[in-house]
Amino acid sequence: MPSSKVLKEKQESVAKLSEKVKEAKAVILVEYRGITVEQVTKMRADLKAANSEYKVVKNNIIKRALNENSISDLDAHLEGPVAVVFGNEDYLAPSKILYNFSKENEFFKIKAGIIDGKVVDAEEIITLAKLPSREELIAKLAGVLLANISKLAVALDQVKVKKEQEQ
């Protein structure tokens, strides 16, 4: 039987992780086999820039934290070396970072996750990661609107030139 001090530390770890799960927009489980410290450090920096967090935690503690939030659908994914990524503001940015990292590292795999309270599998997370970001969509919309305004300006200018030639 573990000492009361160890038990209390584990309970605190579960409580902290449970709170992070509750507050996060996205919680993504990843398998991190075969990656170097340099690669993880770069990925952590990228995730931090996107206001996300990468944590390696014992599977048992992750499982208990998820169960405290009434989430048991991810238990099957808690085998082997599993890390958890929390997207605190957005679910798209960490998904993109993890997907791009997994393309560069064949052993790194997205397993499953929770997006806005809904349990999703790896394919759904990858599908989200392939979508253009909000900024890209706004830029495309602005480009389309600007193109139409430019066409209107050219057409109005041609009308003006034609009227001036008729006079």
VEXZA-726093 format. One record per atom (N, C-alpha, C): residue in one letter; x, y, z. Coordinates in steps of 0.05 Angstrom, whole numbers, plus 5000, padded with zeros to 4 digits. Example, Ala and Ser with C-alpha at 12.3 -4.5 7.8 and 13.67 -1.06 7.14 Angstrom:
% VEXZA-726093
A526448865156/A524649105156/A526449345156/S525749555142/S527349795143/S525850015157/
This chain:
% VEXZA-726093
M501749765000/M500050005000/M501850255000/P501250444983/P502850684981/P502550855007/S504551005013/S504451185036/S502351405032/S501551515053/S499451725051/S500451975036/K503052025039/K504352255024/K504152204994/V504951964985/V504851904956/V502051904946/L500151794962/L497351794954/L496252074951/K497052244970/K496052524969/K497152664944/E499752624937/E500952744913/E499452644888/K498852394887/K497452284864/K494652414862/Q493252434884/Q490652554884/Q490752844875/E492852994883/E493153264874/E493653274844/S495353094834/S495853084805/S493353024790/V491652844799/V489152784786/V487353024787/A487153164809/A485453404811/A486353624792/K488953674791/K490053884773/K489453804744/L489953554736/L489453464709/L486553474702/S484853394721/S481953404717/S481053694712/E482153884726/E481454164722/E482254254694/K484654174685/K485654244659/K483854124637/V482953884641/V481153744622/V478553904620/K477553994643/K474954134644/K475154404630/E477454544633/E477754814622/E478654824592/A479854604583/A481054614556/A478954594534/K479454724512/K477754704488/K478254444474/A480854344475/A481554094463/A483453944482/V483053684483/V484853504498/V485453284478/I488053264470/I488753074450/I490852884461/L490352624458/L492252414467/L494052334444/V496652324449/V498552254428/V500452034438/E501351874420/E503351674426/E506051794417/Y507951804435/Y510451944430/Y512951774427/R512651534417/R514951354414/R516851464393/G519451414398/G521551464377/G522051754370/I521451934388/I522152214381/I524352314400/T525852494390/T528152594406/T527352824424/V529052884443/V528653114461/V528453374445/E530153404425/E530153644408/E527453674394/Q526453454383/Q523853464369/Q521553544389/V521553424412/V519553484432/V519753774441/T522153864445/T522554144453/T521454334433/K521954284407/K520954454386/K517854444385/M516754204388/M513854174387/M512654324411/R513854294434/R512754434458/R512854734454/A514954844442/A515055134436/A512855214417/D512455054396/D510355114377/D507555114391/L507154914408/L504654894422/L504255124442/K506455194455/K506255424474/K505555674460/A506655714436/A505955954420/A503055964412/A501755724411/A498955704404/A497255684430/N498355754452/N497055744479/N496055464484/S497755264479/S497154984484/S499354874501/E498854634513/E500754514531/E501054224526/Y503554124526/Y504153834522/Y505153724548/K503853514558/K504653394584/K504853094581/V506952984592/V507252694595/V506452624623/V504252464625/V503152394651/V502552094650/K502751974673/K502151684675/K499251634665/N498951414650/N496351344639/N494151324661/N494951214683/N493051174705/N491951444715/I493651644717/I492851904726/I491052044705/I491852014679/I490152114658/I487351994659/K487351724662/K484751584663/K483051674686/R484251714710/R482651804733/R481652094729/A483352264717/A482452544712/A480152544692/L480352374671/L478152364652/L475552254665/N475852054682/N473551944696/N472252144714/E473852324727/E472752534743/E470952724727/N471552734701/N469952904683/N467952734667/S467352494677/S465452314665/S466052244636/I468652194631/I469552124604/I471051854607/S469751644597/S471051384598/S471551274570/D470651414549/D470951314522/D473851314512/L475651444526/L478451444518/L480251244532/D479051084549/D480650884565/D482150694547/A481050614524/A482350424506/A484850544494/H485050814492/H487350944480/H489650994500/L489150924525/L491250984546/L493050734550/E494350654529/E496250434531/E498750514517/G501050434528/G503550514517/G504350794526/P506450914514/P507251184521/P505351394510/V503751504527/V501651704519/V502251974532/A502152184516/A502252454526/A499652584520/V499052794535/V496552944531/V497153234524/V495653334504/V495953604495/V493353754501/F493653984515/F491354154521/F491354394503/G489254434489/G488854684473/G487154864490/N488255084500/N486855244519/N485055454507/E485755554483/E484055764470/E482655654445/D483955464432/D483055384406/D483555084403/Y482054944387/Y482554664382/Y483954624355/L483754824338/L484954794311/L487954814311/A489055014325/A491955054325/A493554814336/P492854704360/P494354464369/P493954224350/S491554194339/S491053974320/S492953994296/K493254244285/K495054284262/K497954224270/I498754324293/I501554284301/I502153984305/L500353844318/L500753554322/L500653404296/Y498853474278/Y498653334252/Y501253384236/N502153624235/N504653684220/N506953534232/F507153524259/F509253384272/F509153084266/S506652974265/S506352684260/S507152614231/K506852814213/K507652764185/K510752744183/E512152894200/E515052894200/E516252664216/N514752554234/N515752344252/N513852104251/E514751894238/E512951664232/E511951524258/F513451534280/F512651384304/F510851554322/F510651814317/F508951984333/F506151964321/K504151894338/K501451854328/K499352004345/I497452114332/I495152224346/I493251994351/K492351964376/K490751734383/K487751794383/A487052004398/A484252084401/A484152334418/G481852434424/G481652674440/G478852764446/I478753004457/I476253124464/I476253404452/I474353464435/I474153734423/I471553854431/D471654074445/D469254214456/D467354024470/G468453844486/G466853664502/G466053404488/K466653374463/K465853134448/K468352964443/V468052704449/V470252514445/V470452464415/V472952494404/V473352454375/V475752264372/D475752124348/D478051954343/D480152104327/A482351964321/A484652084308/A483952204281/E482252054266/E481552154239/E480052414239/E478352454259/E476852704261/E478752934268/I480752884285/I482653084292/I484353154268/I485152954253/I486753004228/I485153154208/T482553094205/T480853244187/T480753534195/L480353584221/L480353864230/L483054004225/A485253854228/A487853974224/A488354054195/K487053914177/K487353974148/K485754214139/L483854304156/L482254534149/L483954784150/P483354984133/P484855234134/P484155374161/S486155524170/S485755674196/S483755904192/R482856014213/R481056244212/R482256474197/E484856524201/E486156744188/E486256704157/E486856444150/E486956384121/E484156424108/L482056344122/L479356374111/L478656664108/I479356834128/I478857114127/I480357244104/A482857154100/A484557264078/A483257194051/K482356944049/K481056864023/K478457024018/L476857064039/L474457224037/L475157514029/A477157624041/A477957904035/A478857914006/G480357713997/G481257703969/G478957693949/V476957533955/V474657513938/V473157783937/L472757903961/L471258153962/L472858373948/L475458383951/L477158583939/L477158553908/A477158303899/A477058253870/A474558363858/N472258323871/N469758423860/N469658733861/I470658853882/I470759143883/I472559253861/S474859123856/S476659203835/S475259193808/K473858973803/K472358943778/K470259173774/L468859233796/L466959443795/L468259713789/A470559773802/A472060013797/A472960043768/V473859823757/V474759823728/V472359873710/A470059743716/A467659773700/A466660063701/L466660183725/L465760463727/L467660653713/D470260593714/D472260753700/D471760733670/Q471160503660/Q470660463631/Q468160623622/V466160623639/V463760773633/V464461073631/K466061163650/K466861453650/K468461523625/V470361343617/V471961393593/V470161403569/K468261213567/K466461203543/K464761453541/K463761553564/K462061793564/K463762033556/E466262043565/E468062263558/E468662263528/Q468862023516/Q469362003487/Q466962083470/E464562043481/E462062113467/E461662413466/Q462762563485/Q462262853486/Q463963003467/
